[in-house]
């Protein structure tokens, strides 16, 4: 009887202490916003005394710095962390491979894949093998993923191949090659498989009957996650700049100030998340300045050409994203710079011509008949349509009281002749 009670207490103790399973979901790129979310979730799980944390992972990769923060948080978490790549069709590519290897228990759903962890350049292309800087990045990534794999007792040789050769495996292949420990086709089946699972450090997981609490991203984290795309931030940044310039060239307050201001503020939020180069921002601003100066001081397109060149160089050096699957596409740069530059030149030229054009009255007085109120010899006042106008006699002098006809108008001055 005593033994039965002890066994029952052992199974009920997690429920009595308020233990739970915390579920986190990373569906998208690995960036500072998602890294902050995962780190926050691990801390909340520790404070609540959770039995374990399950991170549901589906990512194409992301920033190396954000991935490093997540891996360090998982490795140092006092609460066991299970990373499950799921559901079917999900992947843990590039930085996601590192995250999968860092888990206490790595699991995948059938129909998923992992691997392809080779570092990439800012343009999204694989750097040349003989590039010493690229080799340095590859060797560093290899040493890190081997260290994590060896710490968790997983296949370190395949982990190295995932980095050097961009090797990938399916869920079944990953289980056969010692990359993961479990296959589970759903979240519920994963919890069932984890019940009674013994970790290498001696801890035994208990999941039967435990409530599952899902910790989602806050609105701020969701916004920052959307703004972690360098292509979106780049387009918003240039739209904001050109929108404010458009507002400068057009009178009144309109869409340029509203749209440009909102775009620029969102871009500044994104620039706080992504690693940027101040030199790149300086070159972009300098390029825009040259184009504006060319409107006021025409130089046959010399300043505009220099501005476009500076804009392109600044665009390619704006983000420091080496080793990440996040990249700024050259197609985005070419399309954005080309389109906005043509629009800017068209709108600025039209606005400048409108400012330089001499004002014209809404109505013309030519052909109307009036009465001379002074002797026009040759200038004086005339009354036309109930209004007094300063007038100049076209030929012979005109006497006061004579009928006159307007033959031309120059602003607020009329040229008249005597009407017979």
C-alpha positions, 0 to 999 in steps of 0.5 A: 500500500505504501509503495502504491501511494509513493508511486501515485505521489510521484506522478501527481507531484507535477500537478500539485506543484502547478507544473505545465508545458510551455509552447513557443512557436517560431514561424518565420525568420530568425531575427532580433524580434523572434530571438527576444520572444524565445528568450522571454518565453524561456524566462517565463517558463523558468519563473512558472516552474514549467516541466518543459518548453516545446519550441515549434520551429519552421524557419528558413534561417536568419541573422547569425547574431539572433541565432546565437542569442537563442542557442545560448538561451536554450543551452543555459535554460534550467527548464528542458527545451524540446525543439520540434520541427513541424507540422509536415512541410516545415523546415529548420534551415540555416540558423534553424539547424543550429537551434535544432541541435541546441535542444535537449530533445530534437524532434521532427514531424514526417515531411519536414527537413533540416540543414543547409547551414552554409553562411551566405553573403549580403546578396544572398549568394554563396561566397567563393570557396577561395575567399579567405573571409568566407572561409573564416566564416565557414570555419567559425560556423563549423566549430560552433555547430560541432561544439553544440552537437557534441554537447548534446550527443548528436552527429557532429560529422553531419552537422559539419557537412550541413555547414560546409556542403549545405547538406540537408536531411528529411525527418526520417534520415535525421533520425537514422543519422543521429541528428534528432531523437524523436519522430512525431506527426503532431504536437499531442503525439510529441507530448505522448512520446516525451512522457517518461523520456530520460535526458542524458543528465538523468532528468525524466520528463513527465508530460501526462496530464500537464496543461499546455500554456502557449506564449505568443508574441507581443504586438511589439515583437510581431511588428519588429518581426515584420520589419526585420526584412531588409527589403521592406525596410529599404523600400520604406526608407527610400519611400520616406525620403522621397515622400518628404522631398516631394512634399517640399516641392509641392505647396501645402500639406498632403500625401507626401508628408503623411505617407513619407513620414509614416514610411520613414518612421517604420524604416527607422524602427527596422533599422534599429533591429537590423545590423546597419552600416552608417557609411551606407546610410551616409551614402544614401543621404548624400545621393539624395542631396545631390539629386535635390541640388541638381534640380536647383542648380542644373548641371546637365545631369552631372549631380543626378548621375553622381547621386544615383551612383552614391545611392546604389553604393550606399544601398549595397552597403546599408546592411551588414548581413553576412552569414545570414539568409536574410539579404537585400536583393539587388533586384529590389535595389535596382527597381526601387532606386530606378522607379523612385529616381524617375518619379522624383525627377518628373515631380520635381521638374513639374513642381519647379516649373510651376513655381517659376511660371509667372502667375496668371489671373483666373479671368482675362479682361481682354475685349471688355469695355469700360470707362476712363476715370482719368485723362490717360496721357498716357496712363490713368485709371479706368473702370471695367466691370465695376473694378478700378484698373490702372491702364495705359492708352495704346495710341492717342490720349484718352479723355475722362469719360471716354469709353475704352476697350481692353486690348491686352493685360499684364498682371494688374495693368491694362492696355486700352484704346478709345472705343468709337 
